[in-house]
């Protein structure tokens, strides 16, 4: 899903752009990974303390590279959410240490948290790779780098996102205050566990909110370790509470809780519908959703062929294809279609799939068996509906959840693989003739998260980018992200924005305050003051007469 302009684009330049970070790993400052990191935290984090689940239940978290259990994790549910919300509400009370804390000090705490994550970067990268399956080099160079930058970016906003004075007519001093929403429920996905945690915590804490976070049951370990760093950084008890658990229990409890003021969710559109409904049927809590996508990647005939092939490959296969904004509909203009397909197949066949702790590996396993089977099911459907399987299409190993990089050609817009989000290493290449045609086809989707266009013609690039119904459009690049730039979708891809200044808006209430600057002078001028002073006496006389009667 993600790439930093400063990090990955630099690593991906050259003849073997995607291979660059791995071939150069031996000469890079990346520390050697520990493929068996100790598991320090596997319980529920509430009020800066570790708790077993109220039910005493646990669930296994699995190593997707082997299918083996890493450890058991406390299974939070409705009762644990209740405890966490009470702790968060207490931390948010007027006069609490968190509410009285200077905004600049909130920023200081976020910077401390970033420092601690940087200190433990190698350990967290190994833990992320163990639990999620993404290559360790990517965990270390990309995910952890972006986590630190995100927290530092929002730390800087802590004392700068403020209200305004307004020149209201009359003798009034009018101003706005940006006040925290309150208790924020946050539900994060498994594809970028650490990064999605930072995307949610950064703006919420910078603006003075308190958090009850549910982490994905597939990948709870790195987020729980960060919980301990939150405590070490000095955040008061109850400000951040983290619950591992399942969506239908813990996630549903957060979404429907009457004392949760806002819920933020990243995940599937299907679950997004459930969360929006639960929020509406409970206390009309604020909702921001970053949901699925089926993003069009448009390759014009005048594009730089080498670069377009390289970036289209990256757009789809990065992170094992488990990206909400993956370029999963690759539209190629007809006069370069055959060459583009041939090169894309060669590149997919050369992609290194294997042990995610090996620096040569470009693609690790899918996150779990459910996703593994779902992706293979989509591949089978693609073949049945007439798409041409050009490479891959099967499991890539005897154990673990590895899938071969797969490319389909001759894909039509009405095929299932061109309409639904596969969330795996399956590339679909479609042919188009004209720019008007491809814009219409690209917009013919319930999704609108991201899109891209590759062309040397700036007029074409601007025309296409302005015509596409998507929250992010990349021109001659893909997956360029930074904490400074907003991200979010149109249509069924969600609502609201994360990152950048826009990402702060959902976490504040805007209060308008108007103060009459000369109330006494006005009363004296029109004779109202003497009347106001006489009113209590007159009222007492009337009340006395009524009592006597």
Buried (B, 14 or more C-beta within 10 A) or exposed (E): BBBBBEBBBEBBEEEEBBBBBBEBBEEBEBEEBBBEBEBEBBBBBBBBEBBBBBBEBBBEBBBBBBBEEBBEBBBBBBBBBBBBBBBBBBBBEEEBEBBEBEBEEBBBBBBBBBBBBBEBBBBBBBBBBBBBBBBBBBBBBBBBBBBBBBBBBBBBBBBEBEBEEEEEEEEBEBBBEBBBBBBBBBBBBBBBBBBBBBBBBBBBBBBBBBBBBBBBBBBBBBBBBBBBBBBBBEBBBBBBBBBBBBBEBBBBBBBBBEBBBBBBBBBBBEBBEBBBEBBEEBEEBBBBBBBBBBBBBBBBEBBBBEBBBBBBBBBBBBBBBBBBBBBBBBBBBEEBBEEBBEBBBEBBEEBBBBBBBBBEBBBBBBBBBEBBEBBBEBBEBBBEBEBEBBBBBEBBBEEBBBBBBBBBBBBEBEBBBBBBBBBBBBBBBBBBEEBEEBBEBBBEBEBBBBBBBBBEBEEBBEBBBEBBBBBBBBBBBBBBBBBEBBBBBBBBBBBBBBBBBBBBBBBBBEEEEEEEEEEEEBBEEEEEBEEEEEEEEEEEEEEEEEEEE
